[in-house]
Amino acid sequence: MSKTHLSVLDGKKLDGYLLHVDNISKGRFTEETNFELYLRTTDGETSVYPAVNGQYFSGRGEFYKPWLEIYYYNRVKFKSKVIDLSEGGLDEKLFNYLSDFLSPGSHIMVVYVNHEETKKGLARGIPAPATPIGYLLWRSGFTWFKDWYFSEGGLEGDVKLQGEKPTDNEKRRKDLLKIREDLVEFLREEKRKDKLGTDAIKRAENVLRDIEQEISAS
């Protein structure tokens, strides 16, 4: 089975749950596929709504790398309960599966209209890796970020945060240095002590610690 086929995500373990790919359909282009990603308990109960839905583009030629554009819902409802994927690191494990699915140089775009803290943080100028969605992307191997925010609200779709995987070690190191620069400046200038700011500071410090460890080991 090809790694680039969405079915490789089906059955992946998420602690006491399994991922289940469903409702696969053709997208706007030959290379694009719509899909939904549900959670399933070990006894076979499937979540009422998906944790992820979106599109997968498999790539085209040399210059168009694969990408995912997704809506992500961290609270997943079953008939008998609701689980929060942000508890216990389930969200990070899920995003790692999505990252592993993509090749170097590929990117993922996560719509954040339903993620209030990320939306407010990006609007406030907090660097992407210090926001909840950006931090998930960072922890999953994405090192270059772009906030697709269009204030005019035209045909561009919902606001989304893009994370891109580096093509090689040289590109990764370049990205890390840029992230470090942005986060150091943020920590120097951030003065507000509200929860949004203090949580962002903690994430920024964690990312900087990761970067320093990696750079010193290289």
C-alpha positions in Angstrom: 0.0 0.0 0.0 1.4 3.4 -0.9 2.3 5.7 1.9 0.5 8.5 0.0 -2.8 6.8 0.2 -5.1 8.1 2.9 -6.0 4.6 4.0 -2.6 4.3 5.7 -4.0 6.4 8.5 -6.9 4.0 9.1 -6.4 1.9 12.2 -3.5 4.0 13.6 -3.5 3.8 17.4 -4.3 6.8 19.5 -3.9 5.4 23.0 -7.3 3.7 23.7 -8.7 4.7 20.3 -8.1 4.0 16.6 -8.2 6.4 13.7 -10.8 5.7 11.1 -10.8 7.2 7.6 -14.2 7.6 6.0 -16.3 9.6 3.4 -13.4 9.7 0.9 -14.4 11.5 -2.3 -12.9 13.2 -5.3 -11.9 16.8 -4.9 -11.7 19.7 -7.4 -8.6 18.3 -9.1 -7.5 14.9 -10.1 -4.9 14.9 -7.3 -7.2 16.1 -4.6 -9.2 13.9 -2.2 -11.8 14.9 0.4 -11.8 12.8 3.6 -12.9 12.7 7.2 -10.9 11.2 10.1 -13.0 9.7 13.0 -12.0 8.1 16.2 -13.1 4.6 17.0 -13.0 2.9 20.4 -11.5 -0.6 20.7 -15.0 -2.1 21.0 -16.0 -0.6 17.7 -17.9 2.6 18.6 -17.2 5.4 16.1 -17.3 9.1 17.1 -20.4 11.0 16.1 -18.4 13.7 14.3 -14.8 13.6 12.8 -11.8 14.9 14.6 -10.4 16.0 11.2 -11.9 16.7 7.8 -10.4 18.3 4.8 -8.6 17.7 1.5 -5.4 15.9 0.6 -3.5 17.0 -2.5 -1.1 14.2 -3.6 1.3 16.5 -5.6 1.8 17.2 -9.2 5.2 17.0 -11.0 8.4 18.4 -9.6 7.1 21.7 -8.3 3.8 20.9 -6.6 4.4 19.1 -3.3 1.6 17.2 -1.5 -0.4 19.1 1.1 -3.2 18.7 3.6 -5.8 21.4 4.3 -7.9 20.5 7.4 -10.4 21.5 9.9 -9.4 20.1 13.3 -11.8 19.5 16.2 -10.1 18.8 19.5 -13.3 17.9 21.3 -14.6 14.6 19.9 -18.1 13.4 20.7 -19.2 9.8 21.1 -22.7 8.8 22.0 -21.8 8.3 25.6 -19.0 10.8 26.2 -16.9 13.7 24.9 -13.1 13.5 24.9 -10.7 16.4 24.6 -7.7 15.5 22.5 -5.6 18.2 24.1 -5.6 16.2 27.3 -2.9 13.6 27.6 -1.1 14.5 24.4 -3.6 12.8 22.0 -3.6 15.9 19.8 0.2 15.7 19.4 0.0 12.0 18.5 -2.7 12.7 15.9 -0.7 15.5 14.3 2.4 13.3 14.2 0.5 10.8 12.2 -0.6 13.5 9.8 3.0 14.8 9.6 4.4 11.3 9.0 1.9 11.0 6.1 3.5 14.0 4.3 6.9 13.9 2.6 9.7 16.5 3.2 8.8 19.9 1.6 5.1 19.2 2.0 2.8 21.4 4.1 -0.4 21.3 6.1 -2.9 24.1 6.5 -5.0 24.0 9.6 -8.2 26.2 9.7 -8.2 28.0 13.1 -11.5 29.8 12.9 -12.8 27.4 15.7 -9.6 27.7 17.7 -10.1 30.9 19.7 -6.7 31.0 21.4 -4.8 30.5 18.2 -6.9 33.1 16.4 -6.4 35.7 19.2 -2.8 34.9 19.5 -2.0 35.3 15.8 -4.0 38.5 15.7 -2.0 39.8 18.6 1.3 39.1 16.9 2.3 36.0 18.9 4.7 33.9 16.8 3.0 30.9 15.3 4.9 28.2 17.2 3.8 29.8 20.5 0.1 29.4 19.7 -1.7 26.1 20.4 -2.1 25.1 16.7 1.4 26.3 15.8 2.9 24.5 18.7 1.2 21.2 17.6 2.7 21.8 14.2 6.1 22.5 15.6 6.0 19.3 17.8 5.0 17.4 14.7 8.1 18.4 12.6 6.9 21.5 10.8 9.5 24.4 10.9 8.2 27.1 8.5 4.9 28.9 9.2 2.5 31.2 7.4 -0.7 32.8 8.7 -3.2 32.8 5.8 -5.3 35.7 7.2 -7.2 37.8 4.7 -9.0 40.7 6.3 -11.1 41.4 3.2 -12.7 38.0 3.5 -12.9 37.2 -0.2 -12.8 33.8 -1.9 -9.7 32.6 -0.1 -11.6 30.5 2.4 -11.3 30.4 6.2 -8.3 31.7 8.0 -5.6 29.0 8.3 -2.2 28.4 9.7 0.3 26.7 7.4 3.2 24.6 8.6 5.8 23.3 6.1 8.2 20.4 6.6 11.9 21.2 5.7 13.3 19.5 2.6 16.7 18.8 4.3 18.8 19.4 7.3 20.2 22.7 5.9 16.7 24.1 5.4 15.6 22.9 8.9 18.6 24.6 10.5 17.7 27.9 8.7 14.1 27.6 9.8 15.2 27.0 13.4 17.3 30.0 13.5 14.5 32.2 12.2 12.0 30.7 14.8 14.6 31.4 17.5 15.0 35.0 16.4 11.2 35.5 16.4 10.6 33.9 19.8 13.5 35.7 21.5 12.1 39.0 20.2 8.6 38.0 21.4 9.8 37.1 24.9 11.7 40.4 25.1 8.7 42.5 24.1 5.7 40.6 25.6 4.6 42.5 28.7 1.0 41.4 29.2 0.3 38.9 32.0 -3.0 37.6 30.9 -3.5 33.9 30.3 -3.1 34.3 26.5 0.3 35.8 27.0 1.6 33.6 29.8 0.6 30.4 28.0 2.3 31.7 24.8 5.4 32.5 26.8 5.6 28.9 28.2 5.3 27.5 24.7 7.9 29.9 23.3 10.3 28.8 26.1 9.7 25.2 25.3 10.4 25.7 21.6 13.5 27.7 22.3 14.7 24.9 24.6 14.1 22.3 21.9 16.0 24.5 19.4 19.0 25.1 21.6 19.3 21.4 22.4 19.2 20.5 18.7 21.6 23.2 17.6 24.1 22.4 20.3 24.0 18.7 19.4 24.6 19.3 15.7 
